[in-house]
């Protein structure tokens, strides 16, 4: 019972560390690949790395940029034309990235 259960927890912790190491490696690899892309609807990546337990990406600053969260409320939805334009730009950027293996 007890000792085997404790041993399993140790394996899980080791597995979690390995998963975290692999996730960091994948994150940095993908950041590097995205950094090679040049598309008007994909922010350039200037740097990526890790500091302590955190991974980060440095991108171009977009003055006045904001998330779409405010437009997800029923009383403040975007016009359908604006939604179609955003989805179209995202789809084009995604197609570009996918065609280059990202």
N, CA, C and O atoms as a GROMACS GRO file, in nm:
protein
  408
    1UNK      N    1   0.075  -0.121   0.000
    1UNK     CA    2   0.000   0.000   0.000
    1UNK      C    3   0.078   0.127   0.000
    1UNK      O    4   0.103   0.186  -0.105
    2UNK      N    5   0.120   0.172   0.123
    2UNK     CA    6   0.178   0.305   0.137
    2UNK      C    7   0.306   0.328   0.058
    2UNK      O    8   0.312   0.422  -0.021
    3UNK      N    9   0.410   0.243   0.077
    3UNK     CA   10   0.536   0.270   0.006
    3UNK      C   11   0.521   0.268  -0.146
    3UNK      O   12   0.582   0.350  -0.215
    4UNK      N   13   0.441   0.178  -0.199
    4UNK     CA   14   0.423   0.175  -0.344
    4UNK      C   15   0.356   0.303  -0.392
    4UNK      O   16   0.390   0.358  -0.497
    5UNK      N   17   0.258   0.351  -0.312
    5UNK     CA   18   0.190   0.474  -0.349
    5UNK      C   19   0.286   0.591  -0.348
    5UNK      O   20   0.281   0.677  -0.436
    6UNK      N   21   0.375   0.596  -0.248
    6UNK     CA   22   0.474   0.704  -0.242
    6UNK      C   23   0.568   0.694  -0.361
    6UNK      O   24   0.606   0.796  -0.419
    7UNK      N   25   0.605   0.574  -0.399
    7UNK     CA   26   0.692   0.555  -0.514
    7UNK      C   27   0.624   0.606  -0.642
    7UNK      O   28   0.688   0.669  -0.726
    8UNK      N   29   0.494   0.577  -0.656
    8UNK     CA   30   0.420   0.625  -0.773
    8UNK      C   31   0.421   0.778  -0.779
    8UNK      O   32   0.436   0.836  -0.886
    9UNK      N   33   0.406   0.843  -0.663
    9UNK     CA   34   0.409   0.989  -0.661
    9UNK      C   35   0.544   1.039  -0.710
    9UNK      O   36   0.550   1.137  -0.783
   10UNK      N   37   0.652   0.972  -0.668
   10UNK     CA   38   0.785   1.011  -0.714
   10UNK      C   39   0.796   0.999  -0.865
   10UNK      O   40   0.854   1.085  -0.932
   11UNK      N   41   0.740   0.892  -0.919
   11UNK     CA   42   0.743   0.876  -1.064
   11UNK      C   43   0.663   0.985  -1.132
   11UNK      O   44   0.703   1.038  -1.236
   12UNK      N   45   0.548   1.020  -1.072
   12UNK     CA   46   0.466   1.126  -1.131
   12UNK      C   47   0.541   1.258  -1.131
   12UNK      O   48   0.538   1.331  -1.230
   13UNK      N   49   0.609   1.288  -1.019
   13UNK     CA   50   0.684   1.414  -1.011
   13UNK      C   51   0.793   1.416  -1.117
   13UNK      O   52   0.814   1.518  -1.183
   14UNK      N   53   0.862   1.304  -1.133
   14UNK     CA   54   0.965   1.295  -1.237
   14UNK      C   55   0.904   1.309  -1.375
   14UNK      O   56   0.960   1.373  -1.463
   15UNK      N   57   0.788   1.248  -1.393
   15UNK     CA   58   0.718   1.259  -1.521
   15UNK      C   59   0.673   1.402  -1.548
   15UNK      O   60   0.679   1.449  -1.661
   16UNK      N   61   0.629   1.470  -1.442
   16UNK     CA   62   0.589   1.610  -1.458
   16UNK      C   63   0.708   1.697  -1.497
   16UNK      O   64   0.696   1.785  -1.582
   17UNK      N   65   0.823   1.671  -1.435
   17UNK     CA   66   0.944   1.747  -1.470
   17UNK      C   67   0.984   1.721  -1.614
   17UNK      O   68   1.022   1.814  -1.686
   18UNK      N   69   0.973   1.597  -1.657
   18UNK     CA   70   1.007   1.563  -1.795
   18UNK      C   71   0.908   1.628  -1.892
   18UNK      O   72   0.947   1.681  -1.996
   19UNK      N   73   0.779   1.624  -1.855
   19UNK     CA   74   0.678   1.690  -1.939
   19UNK      C   75   0.704   1.840  -1.948
   19UNK      O   76   0.691   1.899  -2.055
   20UNK      N   77   0.742   1.902  -1.837
   20UNK     CA   78   0.772   2.045  -1.835
   20UNK      C   79   0.894   2.076  -1.922
   20UNK      O   80   0.895   2.176  -1.995
   21UNK      N   81   0.995   1.990  -1.916
   21UNK     CA   82   1.116   2.010  -1.998
   21UNK      C   83   1.082   2.001  -2.146
   21UNK      O   84   1.127   2.082  -2.227
   22UNK      N   85   1.001   1.902  -2.180
   22UNK     CA   86   0.960   1.885  -2.320
   22UNK      C   87   0.874   2.003  -2.366
   22UNK      O   88   0.891   2.052  -2.477
   23UNK      N   89   0.782   2.048  -2.280
   23UNK     CA   90   0.696   2.162  -2.314
   23UNK      C   91   0.780   2.288  -2.337
   23UNK      O   92   0.754   2.362  -2.432
   24UNK      N   93   0.881   2.311  -2.252
   24UNK     CA   94   0.968   2.428  -2.271
   24UNK      C   95   1.043   2.418  -2.403
   24UNK      O   96   1.054   2.517  -2.476
   25UNK      N   97   1.094   2.300  -2.433
   25UNK     CA   98   1.168   2.280  -2.557
   25UNK      C   99   1.078   2.306  -2.678
   25UNK      O  100   1.119   2.371  -2.774
   26UNK      N  101   0.955   2.254  -2.672
   26UNK     CA  102   0.860   2.274  -2.782
   26UNK      C  103   0.824   2.422  -2.795
   26UNK      O  104   0.816   2.475  -2.906
   27UNK      N  105   0.801   2.489  -2.682
   27UNK     CA  106   0.767   2.631  -2.681
   27UNK      C  107   0.877   2.712  -2.749
   27UNK      O  108   0.849   2.794  -2.837
   28UNK      N  109   1.001   2.690  -2.709
   28UNK     CA  110   1.113   2.767  -2.765
   28UNK      C  111   1.135   2.733  -2.912
   28UNK      O  112   1.169   2.821  -2.991
   29UNK      N  113   1.116   2.607  -2.948
   29UNK     CA  114   1.132   2.566  -3.088
   29UNK      C  115   1.024   2.632  -3.175
   29UNK      O  116   1.054   2.684  -3.283
   30UNK      N  117   0.900   2.630  -3.128
   30UNK     CA  118   0.792   2.692  -3.204
   30UNK      C  119   0.809   2.844  -3.212
   30UNK      O  120   0.782   2.904  -3.315
   31UNK      N  121   0.854   2.905  -3.103
   31UNK     CA  122   0.879   3.049  -3.104
   31UNK      C  123   0.985   3.083  -3.208
   31UNK      O  124   0.973   3.184  -3.278
   32UNK      N  125   1.088   3.000  -3.218
   32UNK     CA  126   1.192   3.022  -3.319
   32UNK      C  127   1.133   3.012  -3.460
   32UNK      O  128   1.162   3.095  -3.546
   33UNK      N  129   1.050   2.910  -3.482
   33UNK     CA  130   0.990   2.891  -3.615
   33UNK      C  131   0.898   3.008  -3.649
   33UNK      O  132   0.901   3.058  -3.761
   34UNK      N  133   0.816   3.052  -3.554
   34UNK     CA  134   0.726   3.165  -3.578
   34UNK      C  135   0.809   3.290  -3.604
   34UNK      O  136   0.770   3.375  -3.684
   35UNK      N  137   0.922   3.303  -3.536
   35UNK     CA  138   1.010   3.418  -3.556
   35UNK      C  139   1.062   3.430  -3.698
   35UNK      O  140   1.102   3.538  -3.740
   36UNK      N  141   1.062   3.321  -3.772
   36UNK     CA  142   1.107   3.323  -3.911
   36UNK      C  143   0.998   3.367  -4.008
   36UNK      O  144   1.027   3.397  -4.124
   37UNK      N  145   0.874   3.370  -3.962
   37UNK     CA  146   0.762   3.406  -4.049
   37UNK      C  147   0.757   3.556  -4.072
   37UNK      O  148   0.789   3.635  -3.982
   38UNK      N  149   0.718   3.594  -4.192
   38UNK     CA  150   0.696   3.735  -4.224
   38UNK      C  151   0.561   3.748  -4.291
   38UNK      O  152   0.545   3.716  -4.409
   39UNK      N  153   0.464   3.796  -4.214
   39UNK     CA  154   0.327   3.809  -4.263
   39UNK      C  155   0.265   3.929  -4.195
   39UNK      O  156   0.289   3.952  -4.077
   40UNK      N  157   0.184   4.007  -4.268
   40UNK     CA  158   0.127   4.129  -4.208
   40UNK      C  159   0.036   4.104  -4.088
   40UNK      O  160   0.009   4.197  -4.012
   41UNK      N  161  -0.014   3.983  -4.071
   41UNK     CA  162  -0.105   3.955  -3.961
   41UNK      C  163  -0.044   3.859  -3.857
   41UNK      O  164  -0.116   3.799  -3.777
   42UNK      N  165   0.088   3.847  -3.859
   42UNK     CA  166   0.160   3.770  -3.758
   42UNK      C  167   0.266   3.862  -3.699
   42UNK      O  168   0.354   3.910  -3.771
   43UNK      N  169   0.258   3.885  -3.568
   43UNK     CA  170   0.357   3.970  -3.504
   43UNK      C  171   0.496   3.907  -3.513
   43UNK      O  172   0.511   3.787  -3.491
   44UNK      N  173   0.597   3.987  -3.545
   44UNK     CA  174   0.733   3.931  -3.543
   44UNK      C  175   0.775   3.900  -3.400
   44UNK      O  176   0.741   3.972  -3.306
   45UNK      N  177   0.849   3.793  -3.385
   45UNK     CA  178   0.904   3.756  -3.255
   45UNK      C  179   1.050   3.797  -3.254
   45UNK      O  180   1.128   3.754  -3.340
   46UNK      N  181   1.087   3.880  -3.157
   46UNK     CA  182   1.224   3.928  -3.147
   46UNK      C  183   1.310   3.843  -3.055
   46UNK      O  184   1.432   3.834  -3.073
   47UNK      N  185   1.247   3.779  -2.958
   47UNK     CA  186   1.323   3.697  -2.864
   47UNK      C  187   1.228   3.602  -2.794
   47UNK      O  188   1.108   3.630  -2.782
   48UNK      N  189   1.281   3.492  -2.748
   48UNK     CA  190   1.205   3.398  -2.665
   48UNK      C  191   1.304   3.331  -2.573
   48UNK      O  192   1.419   3.308  -2.609
   49UNK      N  193   1.259   3.301  -2.454
   49UNK     CA  194   1.348   3.237  -2.359
   49UNK      C  195   1.276   3.196  -2.234
   49UNK      O  196   1.153   3.190  -2.230
   50UNK      N  197   1.353   3.168  -2.132
   50UNK     CA  198   1.294   3.133  -2.004
   50UNK      C  199   1.369   3.204  -1.894
   50UNK      O  200   1.491   3.224  -1.900
   51UNK      N  201   1.295   3.242  -1.794
   51UNK     CA  202   1.349   3.309  -1.676
   51UNK      C  203   1.284   3.242  -1.556
   51UNK      O  204   1.164   3.256  -1.533
   52UNK      N  205   1.363   3.170  -1.480
   52UNK     CA  206   1.305   3.095  -1.368
   52UNK      C  207   1.209   2.990  -1.420
   52UNK      O  208   1.246   2.908  -1.505
   53UNK      N  209   1.087   2.991  -1.370
   53UNK     CA  210   0.985   2.894  -1.412
   53UNK      C  211   0.899   2.944  -1.527
   53UNK      O  212   0.802   2.878  -1.564
   54UNK      N  213   0.932   3.060  -1.583
   54UNK     CA  214   0.848   3.121  -1.684
   54UNK      C  215   0.916   3.123  -1.820
   54UNK      O  216   1.035   3.154  -1.831
   55UNK      N  217   0.839   3.090  -1.923
   55UNK     CA  218   0.883   3.107  -2.061
   55UNK      C  219   0.822   3.237  -2.113
   55UNK      O  220   0.712   3.274  -2.073
   56UNK      N  221   0.893   3.306  -2.201
   56UNK     CA  222   0.841   3.432  -2.252
   56UNK      C  223   0.872   3.449  -2.401
   56UNK      O  224   0.960   3.384  -2.457
   57UNK      N  225   0.795   3.538  -2.462
   57UNK     CA  226   0.815   3.577  -2.602
   57UNK      C  227   0.816   3.729  -2.605
   57UNK      O  228   0.733   3.794  -2.542
   58UNK      N  229   0.910   3.786  -2.680
   58UNK     CA  230   0.916   3.930  -2.699
   58UNK      C  231   0.871   3.959  -2.842
   58UNK      O  232   0.932   3.912  -2.938
   59UNK      N  233   0.763   4.036  -2.855
   59UNK     CA  234   0.710   4.071  -2.987
   59UNK      C  235   0.711   4.222  -3.005
   59UNK      O  236   0.740   4.298  -2.913
   60UNK      N  237   0.678   4.263  -3.124
   60UNK     CA  238   0.663   4.404  -3.154
   60UNK      C  239   0.549   4.461  -3.069
   60UNK      O  240   0.448   4.394  -3.048
   61UNK      N  241   0.566   4.584  -3.022
   61UNK     CA  242   0.458   4.650  -2.948
   61UNK      C  243   0.358   4.707  -3.050
   61UNK      O  244   0.397   4.773  -3.146
   62UNK      N  245   0.233   4.680  -3.028
   62UNK     CA  246   0.128   4.732  -3.116
   62UNK      C  247   0.053   4.839  -3.038
   62UNK      O  248  -0.026   4.807  -2.949
   63UNK      N  249   0.076   4.964  -3.072
   63UNK     CA  250   0.013   5.075  -3.001
   63UNK      C  251  -0.139   5.067  -3.016
   63UNK      O  252  -0.191   5.053  -3.126
   64UNK      N  253  -0.208   5.077  -2.905
   64UNK     CA  254  -0.354   5.076  -2.906
   64UNK      C  255  -0.417   4.939  -2.920
   64UNK      O  256  -0.539   4.928  -2.928
   65UNK      N  257  -0.334   4.834  -2.923
   65UNK     CA  258  -0.390   4.698  -2.936
   65UNK      C  259  -0.468   4.660  -2.811
   65UNK      O  260  -0.435   4.701  -2.700
   66UNK      N  261  -0.572   4.582  -2.832
   66UNK     CA  262  -0.652   4.534  -2.720
   66UNK      C  263  -0.708   4.397  -2.756
   66UNK      O  264  -0.710   4.358  -2.873
   67UNK      N  265  -0.751   4.325  -2.657
   67UNK     CA  266  -0.808   4.194  -2.684
   67UNK      C  267  -0.953   4.211  -2.732
   67UNK      O  268  -1.009   4.320  -2.728
   68UNK      N  269  -1.010   4.102  -2.775
   68UNK     CA  270  -1.149   4.104  -2.820
   68UNK      C  271  -1.246   4.075  -2.706
   68UNK      O  272  -1.366   4.064  -2.729
   69UNK      N  273  -1.196   4.061  -2.584
   69UNK     CA  274  -1.280   4.024  -2.469
   69UNK      C  275  -1.400   4.117  -2.452
   69UNK      O  276  -1.510   4.072  -2.423
   70UNK      N  277  -1.378   4.247  -2.470
   70UNK     CA  278  -1.488   4.344  -2.451
   70UNK      C  279  -1.600   4.322  -2.551
   70UNK      O  280  -1.714   4.360  -2.526
   71UNK      N  281  -1.567   4.260  -2.665
   71UNK     CA  282  -1.667   4.240  -2.770
   71UNK      C  283  -1.736   4.105  -2.761
   71UNK      O  284  -1.810   4.067  -2.851
   72UNK      N  285  -1.712   4.034  -2.654
   72UNK     CA  286  -1.776   3.904  -2.634
   72UNK      C  287  -1.899   3.915  -2.545
   72UNK      O  288  -1.959   3.813  -2.508
   73UNK      N  289  -1.935   4.034  -2.510
   73UNK     CA  290  -2.053   4.057  -2.426
   73UNK      C  291  -2.174   4.085  -2.516
   73UNK      O  292  -2.161   4.157  -2.615
   74UNK      N  293  -2.288   4.029  -2.483
   74UNK     CA  294  -2.407   4.043  -2.569
   74UNK      C  295  -2.443   4.189  -2.601
   74UNK      O  296  -2.499   4.216  -2.707
   75UNK      N  297  -2.413   4.282  -2.511
   75UNK     CA  298  -2.450   4.421  -2.536
   75UNK      C  299  -2.341   4.500  -2.609
   75UNK      O  300  -2.355   4.620  -2.630
   76UNK      N  301  -2.230   4.432  -2.650
   76UNK     CA  302  -2.120   4.503  -2.716
   76UNK      C  303  -2.056   4.417  -2.825
   76UNK      O  304  -1.934   4.417  -2.840
   77UNK      N  305  -2.137   4.345  -2.901
   77UNK     CA  306  -2.084   4.259  -3.006
   77UNK      C  307  -2.034   4.341  -3.124
   77UNK      O  308  -2.085   4.449  -3.153
   78UNK      N  309  -1.934   4.286  -3.193
   78UNK     CA  310  -1.884   4.350  -3.314
   78UNK      C  311  -1.986   4.332  -3.427
   78UNK      O  312  -2.067   4.239  -3.425
   79UNK      N  313  -1.980   4.422  -3.524
   79UNK     CA  314  -2.064   4.407  -3.643
   79UNK      C  315  -2.017   4.282  -3.718
   79UNK      O  316  -1.899   4.248  -3.714
   80UNK      N  317  -2.106   4.216  -3.786
   80UNK     CA  318  -2.073   4.093  -3.858
   80UNK      C  319  -1.962   4.117  -3.960
   80UNK      O  320  -1.877   4.030  -3.980
   81UNK      N  321  -1.962   4.233  -4.027
   81UNK     CA  322  -1.856   4.264  -4.124
   81UNK      C  323  -1.719   4.268  -4.057
   81UNK      O  324  -1.620   4.222  -4.115
   82UNK      N  325  -1.713   4.322  -3.936
   82UNK     CA  326  -1.586   4.328  -3.863
   82UNK      C  327  -1.541   4.188  -3.822
   82UNK      O  328  -1.422   4.156  -3.827
   83UNK      N  329  -1.636   4.104  -3.780
   83UNK     CA  330  -1.604   3.967  -3.742
   83UNK      C  331  -1.550   3.891  -3.863
   83UNK      O  332  -1.450   3.820  -3.852
   84UNK      N  333  -1.615   3.905  -3.976
   84UNK     CA  334  -1.571   3.835  -4.098
   84UNK      C  335  -1.430   3.882  -4.136
   84UNK      O  336  -1.347   3.799  -4.175
   85UNK      N  337  -1.401   4.010  -4.126
   85UNK     CA  338  -1.268   4.061  -4.158
   85UNK      C  339  -1.161   4.004  -4.065
   85UNK      O  340  -1.053   3.966  -4.110
   86UNK      N  341  -1.191   3.999  -3.936
   86UNK     CA  342  -1.096   3.944  -3.839
   86UNK      C  343  -1.071   3.796  -3.866
   86UNK      O  344  -0.956   3.751  -3.868
   87UNK      N  345  -1.177   3.721  -3.887
   87UNK     CA  346  -1.163   3.577  -3.913
   87UNK      C  347  -1.086   3.554  -4.043
   87UNK      O  348  -1.003   3.464  -4.050
   88UNK      N  349  -1.112   3.635  -4.145
   88UNK     CA  350  -1.042   3.622  -4.273
   88UNK      C  351  -0.891   3.647  -4.254
   88UNK      O  352  -0.809   3.570  -4.304
   89UNK      N  353  -0.855   3.752  -4.182
   89UNK     CA  354  -0.714   3.783  -4.159
   89UNK      C  355  -0.646   3.672  -4.079
   89UNK      O  356  -0.532   3.634  -4.108
   90UNK      N  357  -0.716   3.620  -3.979
   90UNK     CA  358  -0.661   3.510  -3.899
   90UNK      C  359  -0.643   3.385  -3.984
   90UNK      O  360  -0.541   3.317  -3.972
   91UNK      N  361  -0.740   3.355  -4.068
   91UNK     CA  362  -0.732   3.237  -4.154
   91UNK      C  363  -0.615   3.249  -4.252
   91UNK      O  364  -0.545   3.151  -4.278
   92UNK      N  365  -0.596   3.368  -4.308
   92UNK     CA  366  -0.484   3.390  -4.401
   92UNK      C  367  -0.350   3.370  -4.330
   92UNK      O  368  -0.260   3.304  -4.382
   93UNK      N  369  -0.338   3.426  -4.210
   93UNK     CA  370  -0.215   3.413  -4.132
   93UNK      C  371  -0.190   3.268  -4.094
   93UNK      O  372  -0.078   3.219  -4.102
   94UNK      N  373  -0.296   3.198  -4.053
   94UNK     CA  374  -0.284   3.058  -4.016
   94UNK      C  375  -0.244   2.973  -4.136
   94UNK      O  376  -0.160   2.884  -4.124
   95UNK      N  377  -0.303   2.999  -4.251
   95UNK     CA  378  -0.268   2.927  -4.373
   95UNK      C  379  -0.120   2.950  -4.408
   95UNK      O  380  -0.048   2.856  -4.441
   96UNK      N  381  -0.075   3.075  -4.399
   96UNK     CA  382   0.064   3.109  -4.427
   96UNK      C  383   0.157   3.031  -4.334
   96UNK      O  384   0.252   2.967  -4.378
   97UNK      N  385   0.126   3.037  -4.203
   97UNK     CA  386   0.212   2.969  -4.105
   97UNK      C  387   0.211   2.818  -4.129
   97UNK      O  388   0.317   2.754  -4.127
   98UNK      N  389   0.093   2.762  -4.151
   98UNK     CA  390   0.082   2.617  -4.173
   98UNK      C  391   0.158   2.575  -4.299
   98UNK      O  392   0.220   2.469  -4.300
   99UNK      N  393   0.153   2.656  -4.403
   99UNK     CA  394   0.221   2.620  -4.528
   99UNK      C  395   0.373   2.622  -4.511
   99UNK      O  396   0.446   2.570  -4.595
  100UNK      N  397   0.420   2.683  -4.402
  100UNK     CA  398   0.563   2.688  -4.372
  100UNK      C  399   0.600   2.597  -4.255
  100UNK      O  400   0.708   2.610  -4.197
  101UNK      N  401   0.510   2.506  -4.222
  101UNK     CA  402   0.540   2.404  -4.124
  101UNK      C  403   0.520   2.444  -3.979
  101UNK      O  404   0.560   2.370  -3.889
  102UNK      N  405   0.458   2.558  -3.955
  102UNK     CA  406   0.433   2.601  -3.817
  102UNK      C  407   0.291   2.568  -3.780
  102UNK      O  408   0.248   2.596  -3.667
   0.00000   0.00000   0.00000
